[in-house]
């Protein structure tokens, strides 16, 4: 069970930290906080 973040969200919401990798360059962004939405059909990340 992920931890709930009450400092960024009211009411508190589940937040996970993930590593995001660029498939073209291999660059990695570690520990990116993301809101966990168990009802979502897809996950989208904005481009550069």
mmJSON file of the N, C-alpha and C atoms, coordinates in Angstrom:
{"data_MODEL":{"atom_site":{
"group_PDB":["ATOM","ATOM","ATOM","ATOM","ATOM","ATOM","ATOM","ATOM","ATOM","ATOM","ATOM","ATOM","ATOM","ATOM","ATOM","ATOM","ATOM","ATOM","ATOM","ATOM","ATOM","ATOM","ATOM","ATOM","ATOM","ATOM","ATOM","ATOM","ATOM","ATOM","ATOM","ATOM","ATOM","ATOM","ATOM","ATOM","ATOM","ATOM","ATOM","ATOM","ATOM","ATOM","ATOM","ATOM","ATOM","ATOM","ATOM","ATOM","ATOM","ATOM","ATOM","ATOM","ATOM","ATOM","ATOM","ATOM","ATOM","ATOM","ATOM","ATOM","ATOM","ATOM","ATOM","ATOM","ATOM","ATOM","ATOM","ATOM","ATOM","ATOM","ATOM","ATOM","ATOM","ATOM","ATOM","ATOM","ATOM","ATOM","ATOM","ATOM","ATOM","ATOM","ATOM","ATOM","ATOM","ATOM","ATOM","ATOM","ATOM","ATOM","ATOM","ATOM","ATOM","ATOM","ATOM","ATOM","ATOM","ATOM","ATOM","ATOM","ATOM","ATOM","ATOM","ATOM","ATOM","ATOM","ATOM","ATOM","ATOM","ATOM","ATOM","ATOM","ATOM","ATOM","ATOM","ATOM","ATOM","ATOM","ATOM","ATOM","ATOM","ATOM","ATOM","ATOM","ATOM","ATOM","ATOM","ATOM","ATOM","ATOM","ATOM","ATOM","ATOM","ATOM","ATOM","ATOM","ATOM","ATOM","ATOM","ATOM","ATOM","ATOM","ATOM","ATOM"],
"id":[1,2,3,4,5,6,7,8,9,10,11,12,13,14,15,16,17,18,19,20,21,22,23,24,25,26,27,28,29,30,31,32,33,34,35,36,37,38,39,40,41,42,43,44,45,46,47,48,49,50,51,52,53,54,55,56,57,58,59,60,61,62,63,64,65,66,67,68,69,70,71,72,73,74,75,76,77,78,79,80,81,82,83,84,85,86,87,88,89,90,91,92,93,94,95,96,97,98,99,100,101,102,103,104,105,106,107,108,109,110,111,112,113,114,115,116,117,118,119,120,121,122,123,124,125,126,127,128,129,130,131,132,133,134,135,136,137,138,139,140,141,142,143,144],
"type_symbol":["N","C","C","N","C","C","N","C","C","N","C","C","N","C","C","N","C","C","N","C","C","N","C","C","N","C","C","N","C","C","N","C","C","N","C","C","N","C","C","N","C","C","N","C","C","N","C","C","N","C","C","N","C","C","N","C","C","N","C","C","N","C","C","N","C","C","N","C","C","N","C","C","N","C","C","N","C","C","N","C","C","N","C","C","N","C","C","N","C","C","N","C","C","N","C","C","N","C","C","N","C","C","N","C","C","N","C","C","N","C","C","N","C","C","N","C","C","N","C","C","N","C","C","N","C","C","N","C","C","N","C","C","N","C","C","N","C","C","N","C","C","N","C","C"],
"label_atom_id":["N","CA","C","N","CA","C","N","CA","C","N","CA","C","N","CA","C","N","CA","C","N","CA","C","N","CA","C","N","CA","C","N","CA","C","N","CA","C","N","CA","C","N","CA","C","N","CA","C","N","CA","C","N","CA","C","N","CA","C","N","CA","C","N","CA","C","N","CA","C","N","CA","C","N","CA","C","N","CA","C","N","CA","C","N","CA","C","N","CA","C","N","CA","C","N","CA","C","N","CA","C","N","CA","C","N","CA","C","N","CA","C","N","CA","C","N","CA","C","N","CA","C","N","CA","C","N","CA","C","N","CA","C","N","CA","C","N","CA","C","N","CA","C","N","CA","C","N","CA","C","N","CA","C","N","CA","C","N","CA","C","N","CA","C","N","CA","C"],
"label_alt_id":[null,null,null,null,null,null,null,null,null,null,null,null,null,null,null,null,null,null,null,null,null,null,null,null,null,null,null,null,null,null,null,null,null,null,null,null,null,null,null,null,null,null,null,null,null,null,null,null,null,null,null,null,null,null,null,null,null,null,null,null,null,null,null,null,null,null,null,null,null,null,null,null,null,null,null,null,null,null,null,null,null,null,null,null,null,null,null,null,null,null,null,null,null,null,null,null,null,null,null,null,null,null,null,null,null,null,null,null,null,null,null,null,null,null,null,null,null,null,null,null,null,null,null,null,null,null,null,null,null,null,null,null,null,null,null,null,null,null,null,null,null,null,null,null],
"label_comp_id":["UNK","UNK","UNK","UNK","UNK","UNK","UNK","UNK","UNK","UNK","UNK","UNK","UNK","UNK","UNK","UNK","UNK","UNK","UNK","UNK","UNK","UNK","UNK","UNK","UNK","UNK","UNK","UNK","UNK","UNK","UNK","UNK","UNK","UNK","UNK","UNK","UNK","UNK","UNK","UNK","UNK","UNK","UNK","UNK","UNK","UNK","UNK","UNK","UNK","UNK","UNK","UNK","UNK","UNK","UNK","UNK","UNK","UNK","UNK","UNK","UNK","UNK","UNK","UNK","UNK","UNK","UNK","UNK","UNK","UNK","UNK","UNK","UNK","UNK","UNK","UNK","UNK","UNK","UNK","UNK","UNK","UNK","UNK","UNK","UNK","UNK","UNK","UNK","UNK","UNK","UNK","UNK","UNK","UNK","UNK","UNK","UNK","UNK","UNK","UNK","UNK","UNK","UNK","UNK","UNK","UNK","UNK","UNK","UNK","UNK","UNK","UNK","UNK","UNK","UNK","UNK","UNK","UNK","UNK","UNK","UNK","UNK","UNK","UNK","UNK","UNK","UNK","UNK","UNK","UNK","UNK","UNK","UNK","UNK","UNK","UNK","UNK","UNK","UNK","UNK","UNK","UNK","UNK","UNK"],
"label_asym_id":["A","A","A","A","A","A","A","A","A","A","A","A","A","A","A","A","A","A","A","A","A","A","A","A","A","A","A","A","A","A","A","A","A","A","A","A","A","A","A","A","A","A","A","A","A","A","A","A","A","A","A","A","A","A","A","A","A","A","A","A","A","A","A","A","A","A","A","A","A","A","A","A","A","A","A","A","A","A","A","A","A","A","A","A","A","A","A","A","A","A","A","A","A","A","A","A","A","A","A","A","A","A","A","A","A","A","A","A","A","A","A","A","A","A","A","A","A","A","A","A","A","A","A","A","A","A","A","A","A","A","A","A","A","A","A","A","A","A","A","A","A","A","A","A"],
"label_entity_id":["1","1","1","1","1","1","1","1","1","1","1","1","1","1","1","1","1","1","1","1","1","1","1","1","1","1","1","1","1","1","1","1","1","1","1","1","1","1","1","1","1","1","1","1","1","1","1","1","1","1","1","1","1","1","1","1","1","1","1","1","1","1","1","1","1","1","1","1","1","1","1","1","1","1","1","1","1","1","1","1","1","1","1","1","1","1","1","1","1","1","1","1","1","1","1","1","1","1","1","1","1","1","1","1","1","1","1","1","1","1","1","1","1","1","1","1","1","1","1","1","1","1","1","1","1","1","1","1","1","1","1","1","1","1","1","1","1","1","1","1","1","1","1","1"],
"label_seq_id":[1,1,1,2,2,2,3,3,3,4,4,4,5,5,5,6,6,6,7,7,7,8,8,8,9,9,9,10,10,10,11,11,11,12,12,12,13,13,13,14,14,14,15,15,15,16,16,16,17,17,17,18,18,18,19,19,19,20,20,20,21,21,21,22,22,22,23,23,23,24,24,24,25,25,25,26,26,26,27,27,27,28,28,28,29,29,29,30,30,30,31,31,31,32,32,32,33,33,33,34,34,34,35,35,35,36,36,36,37,37,37,38,38,38,39,39,39,40,40,40,41,41,41,42,42,42,43,43,43,44,44,44,45,45,45,46,46,46,47,47,47,48,48,48],
"pdbx_PDB_ins_code":[null,null,null,null,null,null,null,null,null,null,null,null,null,null,null,null,null,null,null,null,null,null,null,null,null,null,null,null,null,null,null,null,null,null,null,null,null,null,null,null,null,null,null,null,null,null,null,null,null,null,null,null,null,null,null,null,null,null,null,null,null,null,null,null,null,null,null,null,null,null,null,null,null,null,null,null,null,null,null,null,null,null,null,null,null,null,null,null,null,null,null,null,null,null,null,null,null,null,null,null,null,null,null,null,null,null,null,null,null,null,null,null,null,null,null,null,null,null,null,null,null,null,null,null,null,null,null,null,null,null,null,null,null,null,null,null,null,null,null,null,null,null,null,null],
"Cartn_x":[0.849,0.0,0.901,0.701,1.528,1.161,2.106,1.86,0.94,0.138,-0.744,-0.047,-0.149,0.492,-0.561,-0.482,-1.427,-0.89,0.378,0.939,0.652,0.514,0.238,-1.228,-1.954,-3.337,-4.261,-5.464,-6.479,-7.8,-8.314,-7.84,-6.56,-5.852,-4.619,-4.862,-3.87,-3.995,-2.756,-2.89,-1.747,-0.718,0.524,1.612,2.731,3.257,4.391,5.54,6.762,7.943,8.451,8.586,9.007,10.243,10.938,12.038,11.517,11.771,11.311,12.547,12.527,13.671,13.278,14.12,13.927,14.425,13.556,13.991,14.991,14.981,15.892,17.302,17.415,18.742,19.205,18.285,18.631,18.714,18.486,18.537,17.439,17.779,16.844,16.58,15.303,14.901,14.457,15.232,14.855,13.892,13.118,12.258,11.287,10.594,9.575,8.27,7.704,6.455,5.28,4.459,3.278,2.078,0.961,-0.304,-0.782,-1.114,-1.588,-3.108,-3.599,-5.034,-5.446,-6.006,-6.354,-7.528,-8.233,-9.353,-8.996,-7.728,-7.316,-7.185,-7.52,-7.362,-5.957,-5.347,-4.018,-3.223,-1.926,-1.061,-0.331,-0.386,0.279,1.28,2.431,3.457,3.669,3.781,4.006,5.375,5.478,6.741,7.59,8.829,9.737,9.288],
"Cartn_y":[-1.171,0.0,1.242,2.156,3.37,4.323,5.176,6.177,7.275,7.823,8.925,10.238,11.206,12.506,13.542,14.029,15.038,16.449,16.59,17.93,18.54,17.724,18.226,18.11,17.219,16.941,17.033,17.575,17.644,17.22,16.06,15.099,14.389,13.759,13.046,12.016,11.868,10.959,10.07,8.873,7.967,8.5,8.53,9.056,8.018,7.764,6.85,7.615,7.14,7.722,6.712,7.152,6.272,6.84,5.991,6.424,6.452,7.555,7.716,7.742,6.898,6.801,7.212,8.009,8.402,7.244,6.611,5.461,5.827,7.065,7.479,7.728,8.429,8.801,7.943,7.279,6.485,7.313,8.629,9.492,9.084,9.114,8.69,9.833,10.031,10.948,10.077,10.028,9.175,9.889,9.093,9.598,10.689,10.48,11.426,11.108,12.061,11.787,11.759,10.731,10.603,10.198,10.813,10.493,9.14,8.246,6.92,6.961,6.686,6.696,5.304,4.54,3.145,3.024,4.121,4.071,4.54,4.901,5.416,4.288,4.582,3.618,3.69,4.867,5.065,6.044,6.077,7.062,7.819,9.147,9.986,10.888,11.068,11.985,13.063,14.318,15.385,15.257,15.642,15.637,16.814,16.852,17.957,19.293],
"Cartn_z":[0.0,0.0,0.0,-0.951,-0.986,0.146,0.48,1.515,0.984,1.862,1.476,1.79,0.867,1.015,1.383,2.618,3.075,2.959,2.54,2.406,1.038,0.009,-1.344,-1.736,-1.055,-1.45,-0.246,-0.476,0.564,-0.062,0.238,1.237,0.777,1.719,1.361,0.261,-0.613,-1.756,-1.839,-2.45,-2.56,-3.55,-3.119,-3.931,-3.975,-5.168,-5.33,-5.976,-5.759,-6.392,-7.417,-8.66,-9.746,-10.438,-11.174,-12.033,-13.459,-14.162,-15.54,-16.439,-17.482,-18.383,-19.79,-20.431,-21.822,-22.685,-23.472,-24.265,-25.366,-25.811,-26.886,-26.363,-25.234,-24.728,-23.564,-22.903,-21.728,-20.457,-20.541,-19.355,-18.375,-17.093,-16.054,-15.084,-14.757,-13.687,-12.513,-11.436,-10.304,-9.357,-8.652,-7.571,-8.008,-9.118,-9.58,-8.849,-8.093,-7.384,-8.364,-8.234,-9.098,-8.276,-8.594,-7.944,-8.46,-7.555,-7.927,-8.07,-9.275,-9.55,-9.988,-9.078,-9.364,-10.327,-10.591,-11.518,-12.918,-13.133,-14.438,-15.455,-16.707,-17.788,-18.391,-18.394,-18.966,-18.1,-18.308,-17.672,-18.777,-18.707,-19.716,-19.017,-19.645,-19.155,-20.195,-19.771,-20.745,-21.391,-22.651,-23.369,-22.973,-23.47,-23.119,-23.68],
"occupancy":[1.0,1.0,1.0,1.0,1.0,1.0,1.0,1.0,1.0,1.0,1.0,1.0,1.0,1.0,1.0,1.0,1.0,1.0,1.0,1.0,1.0,1.0,1.0,1.0,1.0,1.0,1.0,1.0,1.0,1.0,1.0,1.0,1.0,1.0,1.0,1.0,1.0,1.0,1.0,1.0,1.0,1.0,1.0,1.0,1.0,1.0,1.0,1.0,1.0,1.0,1.0,1.0,1.0,1.0,1.0,1.0,1.0,1.0,1.0,1.0,1.0,1.0,1.0,1.0,1.0,1.0,1.0,1.0,1.0,1.0,1.0,1.0,1.0,1.0,1.0,1.0,1.0,1.0,1.0,1.0,1.0,1.0,1.0,1.0,1.0,1.0,1.0,1.0,1.0,1.0,1.0,1.0,1.0,1.0,1.0,1.0,1.0,1.0,1.0,1.0,1.0,1.0,1.0,1.0,1.0,1.0,1.0,1.0,1.0,1.0,1.0,1.0,1.0,1.0,1.0,1.0,1.0,1.0,1.0,1.0,1.0,1.0,1.0,1.0,1.0,1.0,1.0,1.0,1.0,1.0,1.0,1.0,1.0,1.0,1.0,1.0,1.0,1.0,1.0,1.0,1.0,1.0,1.0,1.0],
"B_iso_or_equiv":[0.0,0.0,0.0,0.0,0.0,0.0,0.0,0.0,0.0,0.0,0.0,0.0,0.0,0.0,0.0,0.0,0.0,0.0,0.0,0.0,0.0,0.0,0.0,0.0,0.0,0.0,0.0,0.0,0.0,0.0,0.0,0.0,0.0,0.0,0.0,0.0,0.0,0.0,0.0,0.0,0.0,0.0,0.0,0.0,0.0,0.0,0.0,0.0,0.0,0.0,0.0,0.0,0.0,0.0,0.0,0.0,0.0,0.0,0.0,0.0,0.0,0.0,0.0,0.0,0.0,0.0,0.0,0.0,0.0,0.0,0.0,0.0,0.0,0.0,0.0,0.0,0.0,0.0,0.0,0.0,0.0,0.0,0.0,0.0,0.0,0.0,0.0,0.0,0.0,0.0,0.0,0.0,0.0,0.0,0.0,0.0,0.0,0.0,0.0,0.0,0.0,0.0,0.0,0.0,0.0,0.0,0.0,0.0,0.0,0.0,0.0,0.0,0.0,0.0,0.0,0.0,0.0,0.0,0.0,0.0,0.0,0.0,0.0,0.0,0.0,0.0,0.0,0.0,0.0,0.0,0.0,0.0,0.0,0.0,0.0,0.0,0.0,0.0,0.0,0.0,0.0,0.0,0.0,0.0],
"pdbx_formal_charge":[null,null,null,null,null,null,null,null,null,null,null,null,null,null,null,null,null,null,null,null,null,null,null,null,null,null,null,null,null,null,null,null,null,null,null,null,null,null,null,null,null,null,null,null,null,null,null,null,null,null,null,null,null,null,null,null,null,null,null,null,null,null,null,null,null,null,null,null,null,null,null,null,null,null,null,null,null,null,null,null,null,null,null,null,null,null,null,null,null,null,null,null,null,null,null,null,null,null,null,null,null,null,null,null,null,null,null,null,null,null,null,null,null,null,null,null,null,null,null,null,null,null,null,null,null,null,null,null,null,null,null,null,null,null,null,null,null,null,null,null,null,null,null,null],
"auth_seq_id":[1,1,1,2,2,2,3,3,3,4,4,4,5,5,5,6,6,6,7,7,7,8,8,8,9,9,9,10,10,10,11,11,11,12,12,12,13,13,13,14,14,14,15,15,15,16,16,16,17,17,17,18,18,18,19,19,19,20,20,20,21,21,21,22,22,22,23,23,23,24,24,24,25,25,25,26,26,26,27,27,27,28,28,28,29,29,29,30,30,30,31,31,31,32,32,32,33,33,33,34,34,34,35,35,35,36,36,36,37,37,37,38,38,38,39,39,39,40,40,40,41,41,41,42,42,42,43,43,43,44,44,44,45,45,45,46,46,46,47,47,47,48,48,48],
"auth_comp_id":["UNK","UNK","UNK","UNK","UNK","UNK","UNK","UNK","UNK","UNK","UNK","UNK","UNK","UNK","UNK","UNK","UNK","UNK","UNK","UNK","UNK","UNK","UNK","UNK","UNK","UNK","UNK","UNK","UNK","UNK","UNK","UNK","UNK","UNK","UNK","UNK","UNK","UNK","UNK","UNK","UNK","UNK","UNK","UNK","UNK","UNK","UNK","UNK","UNK","UNK","UNK","UNK","UNK","UNK","UNK","UNK","UNK","UNK","UNK","UNK","UNK","UNK","UNK","UNK","UNK","UNK","UNK","UNK","UNK","UNK","UNK","UNK","UNK","UNK","UNK","UNK","UNK","UNK","UNK","UNK","UNK","UNK","UNK","UNK","UNK","UNK","UNK","UNK","UNK","UNK","UNK","UNK","UNK","UNK","UNK","UNK","UNK","UNK","UNK","UNK","UNK","UNK","UNK","UNK","UNK","UNK","UNK","UNK","UNK","UNK","UNK","UNK","UNK","UNK","UNK","UNK","UNK","UNK","UNK","UNK","UNK","UNK","UNK","UNK","UNK","UNK","UNK","UNK","UNK","UNK","UNK","UNK","UNK","UNK","UNK","UNK","UNK","UNK","UNK","UNK","UNK","UNK","UNK","UNK"],
"auth_asym_id":["A","A","A","A","A","A","A","A","A","A","A","A","A","A","A","A","A","A","A","A","A","A","A","A","A","A","A","A","A","A","A","A","A","A","A","A","A","A","A","A","A","A","A","A","A","A","A","A","A","A","A","A","A","A","A","A","A","A","A","A","A","A","A","A","A","A","A","A","A","A","A","A","A","A","A","A","A","A","A","A","A","A","A","A","A","A","A","A","A","A","A","A","A","A","A","A","A","A","A","A","A","A","A","A","A","A","A","A","A","A","A","A","A","A","A","A","A","A","A","A","A","A","A","A","A","A","A","A","A","A","A","A","A","A","A","A","A","A","A","A","A","A","A","A"],
"auth_atom_id":["N","CA","C","N","CA","C","N","CA","C","N","CA","C","N","CA","C","N","CA","C","N","CA","C","N","CA","C","N","CA","C","N","CA","C","N","CA","C","N","CA","C","N","CA","C","N","CA","C","N","CA","C","N","CA","C","N","CA","C","N","CA","C","N","CA","C","N","CA","C","N","CA","C","N","CA","C","N","CA","C","N","CA","C","N","CA","C","N","CA","C","N","CA","C","N","CA","C","N","CA","C","N","CA","C","N","CA","C","N","CA","C","N","CA","C","N","CA","C","N","CA","C","N","CA","C","N","CA","C","N","CA","C","N","CA","C","N","CA","C","N","CA","C","N","CA","C","N","CA","C","N","CA","C","N","CA","C","N","CA","C","N","CA","C","N","CA","C"],
"pdbx_PDB_model_num":[1,1,1,1,1,1,1,1,1,1,1,1,1,1,1,1,1,1,1,1,1,1,1,1,1,1,1,1,1,1,1,1,1,1,1,1,1,1,1,1,1,1,1,1,1,1,1,1,1,1,1,1,1,1,1,1,1,1,1,1,1,1,1,1,1,1,1,1,1,1,1,1,1,1,1,1,1,1,1,1,1,1,1,1,1,1,1,1,1,1,1,1,1,1,1,1,1,1,1,1,1,1,1,1,1,1,1,1,1,1,1,1,1,1,1,1,1,1,1,1,1,1,1,1,1,1,1,1,1,1,1,1,1,1,1,1,1,1,1,1,1,1,1,1]
}}}
